[in-house]
């Protein structure tokens, strides 16, 4: 016996709803992956910025140390000349 048209339509409707559900799930997964990738990019950029800042602070500290050592040497020379 051949099923009637309404049974085929019911099966098609059911399968269509299942397919819609799967497509919706895939869309959600894709959006989550995109968000995580964006978050990882932002984290990586932040790490690079912190590394640059750390390097710049370190270099500034080295330059300050050289300046202070030079000033102390000049000060010692003046003290020696005065005494």
Beta strands, then each sheet from edge to edge (+ up, - down):
end
